[in-house]
Amino acid sequence: MPSPTTRRLWISEPTREECTHRRAVLELDLGLDSLALLELVETLQGRLTIVVPGEVTIRIPTVADLQDAAARLVAAALSSAPTPRT
């Protein structure tokens, strides 16, 4: 399994080209309403082992914002995780 730093965020439906375009607006371009965004955030939290605060969720209008927020939260989780003893 890849480490959280090497994972990529892929959104399926509508098309991968639309979703990978960082300027795509989640609601207008991709058709995600507020409930779909919450479901997407819950899925990311589970898969990336992060917690996305509500104040972050409401500031995610584009694919770029979603990718950037997830990357920041993963980095913060990794930096605060205890290091394993050898």
N, C-alpha and C positions, 0 to 999 in steps of 0.2 A: 504494500500500500504506500503511495507517495506521501511524503511529509506535507504538513499544512502549507509550508512555504512554496512547495512545487505544485500544489493543486491549482487548477484553473477553474474559474466560474463559467459554466456553460448553461445557458438558458435555452430550453427547447420550446418550440412553437412561438411565434409563427415560423420564421426561417432563421437559420443560423447567421446568414449575412446581415439581417436586420439586427439581430441580437448582439453580434460582435462589434457593431458600429458603436463606438463609445459615446457618441452624441445622441443616440436614440433615446427618446423620452419614453419611459416605461409605460405611462398611461396613454399618451397620444399615439406614439408610433407602434407600441407593442400590445396595446390593449389591456394592460394590467390595471385593474381597479384597486382600491385600497385594501380590500380583502385578499386579493391575489398577491399583493405586495407583502402583506403580513404572512401569508402562507409561504411565500418564497423566502422571506427572512427567517421563518421558523425552520425551514429546510436547511438553509445555510448554517444556522446556529447548530443544528444537529450534526451536519456533515463536517463542519470546520471546528467544532468544539469551541465556539465563541458565544458571547452574549452581546446581542445588539440592543442597546438601550432604545426606548421609544423615541427619545429626542433625536437619535441618529436616523431611525427609520423614517421619520417625517421629512428628513432633509435628503431623501434619495429620489430625485426626479429622473435621473438618467442612468444608463448602463455604466457610464464612467463613475458616477457617484457611488453606485452599488459596488463596483469593483474596488474603488479606492477605500471605501468604508470597510469592506471585508478585509482588505489587505492590512489596513491599520489595526483592526481588531485582532487579526491573527498574529501580527507582529507583537502587539501588546500582550496577548495571551502567552506567546512563546517567551517573551522576556520576563514574564512574571512566574513562569512555571519553574518548579524546583528542578535542579539538575540531578540526574541519577548518579548515584555513587558507584564507583567501579572497584 
